[in-house]
Amino acid sequence: MFIGPHELPNRLFVAPMAGVTDRPFRQLCKQLGAGYAVSEMVTSRKDLWNSLKTSRRANHEGETAPIAVQIAGTDAAMMAEAAAYNIDRGAQIIDINMGCPAKKVCNKWAGSALMQDEPLALDIVQAVVAACAPHNVPVTLKMRTGWSQQHKNAVRIARAAESAGVAMLTVHGRTREQGYKGQAEYDTIAAVKAAVKVPVVANGDITSPEKAQTVLAYTGVDAIMIGRAAQGRPWIFGDIAHYLATGQHRAPPLTQQVKQWLLDHLDDHYSLYGEFAGVRTARKHIGWAVRALPGGEDFRAHMNTLETCASQVQAVADFFEALSVDHDRLPLVDTAWDDDEAAQDAREAACTAN
């Protein structure tokens, strides 16, 4: 599997998720089996590049290659400048966001709203490709199946993007109208794969090794991209790789190993965000890791009262230590994402990208 000149170790990718796929989380997923990860989206608005949020999103210190950065915006020249800005800061692949369904993004005609304006979308692709070409940096595009059920134009945009020089296409199997609700469909993704020669990646509702195998076989895509199913379960990439190679499920991870992974992740997380922001932004990662485990809900409530890195680390260590007394390996639990209104609101808030 190649993206431009970059050879990847496998075809299991981490989806870009605002407020989630920061550098520490991307590194953890790669450590546990992902072959590729894309950053949170970075705004093309130059006046926001010096903001703390953007500076953190453009921080790639110690990140394993290839470093992929997603950019979002509505102006071709600004998007080209944003690509150059991120290349100067270490980006080796630039991804164009035409998939984010958040109202705060779409109301500004960015994200998946660009799929409604195909000429503008193509102008942006051409400008970004032209800005990246002198640096030998490939450009990729992530989109949805279309704006609505009545307006599915992913195949048309895919062909135009390929002609403009895009090196890889990722398709989330929902329209913007669906948001994250309902079921992802893969017929449109299969049609995109059949329509172009560049690699195509399937995204949406891939939550288990069996589902990964089914989607790969049904669509014929070159890779799959996993988002929400990796929250709290970043070893899912290793689980899928093992299943695809052997046809067998591997044993759940050792509880003590999960404890260490989470503690190491927290240490990296705090180093990026500092104590005040680090404690607060770590709560969601801890919550995802424990939410379906025995005693997890009570622990989440307690976690939200802690105000220091040290107290958070001690609480996490104590929780998994106690869990390991009765469970040598992590209990098999239902980790299906609870896509309630609160979860939707959280993603809407995170997707402001500035």
Buried (B, 14 or more C-beta within 10 A) or exposed (E): BEBBEBEBEBBBBBBBBBBBBBBBBBBBBBBBBBBBBBBBBBBBBEEBBEEEBBEBBBBBEEBEEBBBBBBBBBBBEBBBBBBBBBBEBBBBBBBBBBBBBBEBBBEBBBBBBBBBBEEBBBBBBBBBBBBBEEBEBBBBBBBBBBBBEEEBBBBBBBBBBBEBBBBBBBBBBBBBBBBBEEEBBBEBBBBBBEBBEBBBBBBBBBBBBEBBBEBBEEBEBBBBBBBBBBBBBBBBBBBBBBBBEEEEEBEBBBBBBBBEBBBBBBEBBBEBBEEEBBBEBBBBBBBBBBBBBBEBEEBBEEBEEBEEBEEBBEBBBEBBEBBBEEBEBBEEEEBEBEBEEEEBEBBBEBBBBB
